[in-house]
Amino acid sequence: MVRFGFITAILGIIFIYSSSFKTFKPGKRSGSDKDKLKIVVIDAGHGGFDPGCQYGGVQEKNVTLAIALKLGKIIEKNCKDVKVIYTRDTDEFIKLKERTNIANRNKANLFISIHCNAIPSKPGIYGTETYTLGLYKNEVNLSIAKRENEVVLLEDDYKKNYDGFDPNSPEANIIFSLYQNVYVTQSVRFASMVENHVKLAANRENRGVKQAGFIVLWGSVMPSVLIETGYLTNEKERKFLNSSDGQGEMATGIYDAFKKYKDEFESVN
């Protein structure tokens, strides 16, 4: 505990300094097409031989894909001017770095990564959490990021792709939390909208906007969030997330947040 607190304190000073730079705020636009939200990349976490967390016969990879596809269809139906790109639309394994690369190559305006949470030792915990790339506030956030980041061990060349990153090292995971970019303000803004609208549309417990060093958000050059849609270790929430209705409600809540963010992003001050 002392070791973690010391590292957090030191890195916190760096974080405060790096966060002081001016960032673009949603709502400002020059009137050009480049200031419109035209492309969104939706990332269904895990996939293929990586099931993600799995409890009670439910696999994270299947839940995330179902929500991602439903979300994309809602956006395509209601926002004809937006191009939806999926990092995967089938049950396949995609490297974490490639997921971000897909968004960067396509010059996306927003990156949404969808996941499910799990804490086996605390089956009573439930609710949604939306993360942006940033400094850990506690060891729970660190443990969640470590679990999601461990998927790199399935990649043969992960040390080369992630600068020698060791997913089993707390220090390495903390270092990734320092990779803030100029879109931190927009990322946090959208994350807040997700939490609020998912609570309204799907009646989920809002566990708040949080920050952690998720590799899948590292290197993105646009506002990016990772949504933990709920806990598969909670029996009631697991049933909800595994149901078509539950997945639809989650997708609707995320879409409502997306639409509000899009309108705000494109609005004229």
C-alpha atoms as one frame of an Amber mdcrd trajectory, in Angstrom:
protein
   0.000   0.000   0.000   2.805   2.403   0.890   4.640   1.575  -2.323   1.553
   2.273  -4.437   0.807   5.487  -2.566   4.339   6.784  -3.070   4.305   6.081
  -6.804   0.867   7.652  -7.163   1.977  10.766  -5.305   5.056  11.238  -7.495
   3.214  10.576 -10.739   0.385  12.806  -9.582   2.714  15.799  -9.717   3.602
  14.932 -13.314  -0.066  14.407 -14.131  -1.079  17.793 -12.758   1.654  19.463
 -14.780   0.779  17.626 -18.014  -2.931  18.334 -17.563  -2.331  22.071 -17.359
  -1.889  22.421 -21.124  -4.742  23.968 -23.043  -7.220  21.486 -24.539  -9.954
  21.848 -27.110 -13.407  22.080 -25.574 -16.522  20.634 -27.206 -18.704  23.277
 -28.780 -15.965  25.300 -30.482 -15.875  25.060 -34.250 -14.545  27.009 -37.193
 -17.494  26.183 -39.416 -15.543  23.612 -41.436 -16.445  19.964 -41.955 -13.437
  18.843 -39.926 -15.151  20.085 -36.772 -18.112  17.775 -37.225 -18.311  14.339
 -35.648 -18.230  12.211 -38.787 -16.528   8.957 -37.781 -16.867   6.822 -34.662
 -14.956   3.619 -33.984 -16.693   1.079 -31.755 -14.474  -1.506 -30.124 -15.974
  -4.726 -28.761 -13.510  -5.897 -26.122 -11.718  -9.244 -26.351 -12.795 -11.846
 -28.942 -11.670 -15.089 -30.563  -9.428 -17.157 -28.291  -9.603 -14.336 -25.717
 -12.969 -14.677 -23.934 -12.341 -11.890 -21.452 -13.863 -12.463 -18.035 -16.382
 -15.300 -17.853 -18.776 -16.338 -15.126 -21.961 -18.378 -14.997 -21.499 -19.491
 -18.591 -21.386 -15.889 -19.856 -18.310 -14.680 -21.740 -17.368 -11.037 -21.895
 -16.417 -11.203 -25.582 -19.979 -12.140 -26.572 -21.644  -9.462 -24.455 -19.357
  -6.704 -25.715 -19.848  -7.679 -29.352 -23.635  -7.743 -28.998 -23.720  -4.279
 -27.395 -21.249  -2.879 -29.938 -23.273  -4.078 -32.922 -26.534  -2.791 -31.458
 -24.939   0.576 -30.719 -23.575   0.844 -34.245 -26.949   0.083 -35.794 -28.673
   2.738 -33.686 -26.091   5.338 -34.697 -26.363   4.414 -38.381 -30.158   4.626
 -38.226 -30.359   7.977 -36.464 -27.188   9.765 -37.571 -26.940   9.356 -41.336
 -23.923  11.656 -41.491 -21.824   9.446 -39.198 -19.679   6.573 -40.409 -19.514
   3.663 -37.955 -16.400   1.496 -37.964 -16.007  -1.616 -35.821 -12.671  -2.971
 -34.641 -14.400  -6.342 -34.925 -17.882  -7.390 -35.961 -17.320 -11.135 -35.538
 -15.799 -13.392 -32.909 -12.142 -12.746 -33.683  -9.025 -11.734 -31.777  -7.698
  -8.236 -32.472  -4.481  -6.982 -30.864  -4.942  -4.062 -28.494  -2.596  -1.832
 -30.466  -4.422  -2.603 -33.712  -7.736  -1.516 -32.190  -6.335   1.953 -31.577
  -4.603   1.919 -34.955  -7.937   1.291 -36.675  -9.295   4.467 -35.109  -6.192
   6.475 -35.974  -5.989   5.272 -39.579  -9.604   6.159 -40.190  -9.204   9.560
 -38.522 -12.060   8.846 -36.147 -13.567  11.622 -34.063 -14.415   9.291 -31.183
 -13.249   5.873 -29.937 -15.585   3.783 -27.760 -14.280   0.543 -26.233 -16.898
  -1.708 -24.633 -16.081  -4.178 -21.836 -17.527  -6.036 -18.857 -16.161  -5.908
 -15.340 -15.480  -8.593 -12.735 -14.356  -8.819  -9.124 -14.719 -12.465  -7.998
 -14.060 -11.595  -4.360 -16.935  -9.092  -4.314 -19.945 -10.604  -6.127 -22.247
  -7.972  -4.639 -20.690  -5.119  -6.622 -22.655  -3.938  -9.660 -22.964  -0.941
 -11.953 -21.227   0.825 -14.813 -17.934   2.663 -14.889 -16.535   4.684 -17.782
 -12.793   5.167 -17.985 -10.504   7.615 -19.715  -6.745   7.319 -19.932  -5.267
   8.882 -16.843  -3.768   8.494 -13.379  -5.076   5.790 -11.042  -6.979   6.997
  -8.014  -6.830   3.691  -6.124  -5.720   0.067  -6.312  -9.146  -1.124  -7.488
  -8.795   0.916 -10.684  -5.283  -0.477 -11.067  -6.447  -4.080 -10.712  -9.189
  -3.581 -13.312  -6.734  -2.099 -15.803  -4.235  -4.893 -15.132  -6.901  -7.494
 -15.903  -7.837  -5.818 -19.177  -4.189  -5.227 -20.119  -3.159  -8.846 -19.527
  -4.656  -9.728 -22.906  -1.343  -8.594 -24.449   0.173 -11.842 -23.157  -1.767
 -13.556 -25.949   0.256 -11.582 -28.499   3.601 -13.118 -29.522   5.274  -9.754
 -30.037   3.725  -7.793 -27.188   7.049  -6.590 -25.710   8.002  -5.097 -29.056
   4.588  -3.553 -29.688   4.250  -2.012 -26.227   7.795  -0.824 -25.496   8.657
  -3.737 -23.203   5.437  -3.385 -21.194   4.956  -6.084 -18.521   1.224  -6.437
 -17.677   2.112  -8.145 -14.390   4.033  -5.116 -13.148   2.043  -2.547 -11.140
   4.645   0.087 -11.984   4.324  -0.576 -15.717   0.540  -0.262 -15.546   0.850
   2.990 -13.618   3.261   4.426 -16.195   0.644   3.879 -18.900  -1.718   6.113
 -16.937   0.576   9.065 -17.679  -0.083   8.975 -21.395  -2.601  11.788 -21.354
  -3.324  13.520 -24.633  -4.871  16.810 -25.673  -8.305  15.183 -25.784  -8.543
  14.467 -22.067 -11.206  17.133 -21.491 -13.428  15.806 -24.276 -12.890  12.209
 -23.170 -13.965  12.983 -19.620 -16.934  14.979 -20.893 -18.184  12.113 -23.047
 -17.520   9.577 -20.275 -19.713  11.611 -17.929 -22.503  11.644 -20.517 -22.246
   7.864 -20.877 -22.625   7.285 -17.156 -25.609   9.622 -16.890 -27.470   8.359
 -19.953 -26.892   4.654 -19.304 -28.395   5.159 -15.853 -31.474   6.745 -17.435
 -31.910   4.299 -20.329 -30.900   1.051 -18.649 -31.450   1.848 -14.961 -27.842
   0.949 -14.176 -25.924   1.985 -11.092 -23.681   4.923 -11.988 -20.279   4.160
 -10.457 -18.753   7.238 -12.030 -16.087   8.408 -14.426 -12.636   7.050 -13.604
  -9.125   7.058 -14.978  -6.621   4.253 -15.497  -3.858   3.142 -17.830  -5.708
   0.988 -20.348  -3.457   0.018 -23.242  -6.371   0.039 -25.685  -6.727   3.806
 -25.102  -3.005   4.471 -25.324  -1.882   6.110 -28.552  -5.319   7.261 -29.661
  -5.422  10.681 -31.312  -9.061  11.416 -30.582 -11.366  11.457 -27.519 -11.461
   7.875 -26.216 -13.282   6.009 -23.465 -13.538   2.469 -22.141 -16.970   1.521
 -20.829 -17.267  -1.226 -18.216 -20.919  -2.088 -18.808 -21.381  -4.078 -15.632
 -20.090  -6.918 -13.461 -20.348 -10.478 -14.714 -19.504 -11.587 -11.188 -22.855
 -10.186 -10.044 -25.521 -12.771 -10.871 -28.359 -10.310 -11.446 -26.266  -7.978
 -13.581 -24.813 -10.912 -15.500 -28.300 -12.014 -16.512 -29.146  -8.486 -17.585
 -26.029  -8.093 -19.726 -26.508 -11.516 -21.295 -30.070 -10.703 -22.379 -30.975
  -9.111 -25.700 -33.131  -6.541 -23.913 -30.344  -5.632 -21.525 -27.845  -5.286
 -24.337 -30.304  -3.109 -26.225 -30.847  -0.836 -23.249 -27.107  -0.459 -22.764
 -26.654   0.399 -26.432 -29.474   2.937 -26.252 -27.930   4.646 -23.237 -24.530
   4.875 -24.917 -26.170   6.192 -28.091 -28.032   8.889 -26.140 -24.682  10.005
 -24.721 -23.128   9.888 -28.191 -25.898  12.036 -29.678 -25.653  14.616 -26.924
 -21.878  14.745 -27.278 -22.156  15.046 -31.061 -24.618  17.926 -30.790 -22.410
  19.696 -28.265 -19.284  19.045 -30.315 -20.856  20.608 -33.410 -22.705  23.444
 -31.747 -21.762  27.073 -32.305 -20.857  29.046 -29.195
